[in-house]
């Protein structure tokens, strides 16, 4: 990741951060996966080839293939039936090398697709960062670019496309900073005057 300091025509300084980015064209989820919200075929395999990890946690585990799967729905047979917003009930601080979050993309979708409650970005990302080891990675898989969680820095952005006329997914990967290490500023959206 590179950064440079610049200023606009009004003399306001800001930092421009260049984040490694990739686009992956992947097949749709496996047909045997009837669970709504499954990853595209080969997504997890490619991700964990890029980020080899011994201890992986998937707080919205569903039908995930890698790591410890936490899911609120017992019908998908997760390793832990539980709430991603309350990982403190199940795991100690600094336990995992990689935490992959694939939440429902809104509270509305959470209710319609999974019959679950409110999705609180701040709560589940705080828990993901807490259980991740310093120097480990947190990936947020969504159809929107996720803001940088506290105590992390951007590592990579992966755009996942499965077919035309469908939303792409964005996998924003963040590295948890080590104690006393400075974080890069989050990406700021351009403001129109």
N, C-alpha and C positions, 0 to 999 in steps of 0.2 A: 504494500500500500504506500503510495506517495502522497505528499501534501505540499502545498505552497500557500504562502500568504499573499493576498491581493487586496486591492481596494477598488471600490466602484467610483463613479464620477462624482459622488458626494463626499468622498474621502472616508467612507466607512470600510474598515478592514474586516476581512473574514478569511477563513481558511477553506481552500478547495481541496477536497480529499478525493484521490483517485482510488477506486476500489476494484480489485480484480473481478471480472464478470464473465459469465459463460451463458450460452444458450444450449439447452439440451432438448432434442426432439426425441420423445419416447413414446412407445405404444401405450394405449389405454390400459387401465388396470386389467388384471386377469379376469376372464369371464367367470371363473369359479368364485370370484370374490363378489358376492352379492351385497356386501356391506357398503353402504354409501360412504364416499369419502376416502376410498383406498388410494394409495399412491399409484402413479403410473408404473407399469412394468419396468423393472430394472432400476428404478430411482434409488431405492435404498442401497442396492449393490454398488452403483456408481458413486453414491455419496460416501459410503464407508470404504471404498477403494481410495477415494481422494483424501479422506480423513480416517486412517486406520485407528480404531479405538477398541480398547479391551472392555471397558464398562460403558454400555450405552443405555440410556433411559428414553422411553417414549411415553410422555405423560398423557397423551391422547392416543394410546396404543392401538385401539381398534384391531385391525387385521395386520399390523406391522410384522415384518419377518425377522427383524434384528433387535437384540437387546431385551431389556425388561420392559414389558408393556403394562402400563397403568391405564385402565379405562373404567368409566363409571357404569358401563353396560356389562353385566355379567354374562350375557348371551354370547359375547365374542371370546369368552374364555381368556381374559387377560391374566398376566402373572399376579397382578394386584388389582382387585376391584376397589377403585378409589377415585377421588376428585383431584384433578391436576392443579386446582387452586390451593390444595391443602397437602402438598407433598411432605410437609413437616411431620405429618402423622405417620409416615412410612419410611422416610430416609433422612440420614444425617447430612450435615453440611459437607461440601467438598467431596462427594462420593463418586461422581461419574466423570468420565473423560469427554462424553458427548451427550447432549440432551437435544432431542429432535421433537419439536412441538408442531403438531398439525391439528390445530383446534378447529371447531366449526367456525366459519368465517363471520358469523354474526349471532347474536342472541336469538334472532328470529329463526335462522337456519338450525340453530341448536335445538330449539323446541320442535320445529317441523320434522327434521330428519332423525333426531336422536331422542326426542322427548326428554331433554335435559334442561337445566336452568341457564341462568345468565352466564355469559362469557366475559370475564374481567381480565383484559390484557395485562394490566399492571400486576395483578395478583399471580397469574400463572407464569409470567416472565420473571417476576421476582423469585418465585419458587424454583424455576428452572436455573436461574443464575446461582441461587443459594446451594443447590445440590451439585452443581458443576464444580470440578476442581479448578483452582487457579491455573491458567494456561490451557484449559479445556475449551470446548466449543459448545455454543448454543445455536441451533438452527430454528428459524421461525418460518414455517411453510404456510403461505397465504396467497390470496389473489391480489393483495396490496403489499407494497413495500413497507415492512415493519420499522418503526422507530428503533433506535439503538437503546437496548435496556441499560440501566445504570450498571457501572462496573464492568463494562464490556467495550470492545472496539470492533468496528466492521472488519471482517476478514475477506468475505467473498459474497457476491450476489449471483445466484443461478436462476435463470429464467427457464421454466419448464413448459414446453409446448407439446400437446398430445395430438391435436387435430385442428383443422380450420373451424372457424365460427364457434370456438369455445374459449373461455377465459384461460389465459396463461396463468401459471402459478409462479410465485416468486419465493425462492428459498434464500432468505438472508441469513448468512452465517456470521456469528459474532464470536470473538475470543474473549474469555473471561480474563480480566487483567489480574496481575499478581499484586499483592499488598504493596501499596506505595507507588505503583506504576500509574502514569498519566494515561487518561483515555483521550482519544481523538474526539473532537466535537462531532455531534450528529450531523447528518446531511440536513441542510436547511432548504426549505422550499423557497422558490423565487417569489418575491412580493410584487404585485402589479400596482403601480401608482396611478 
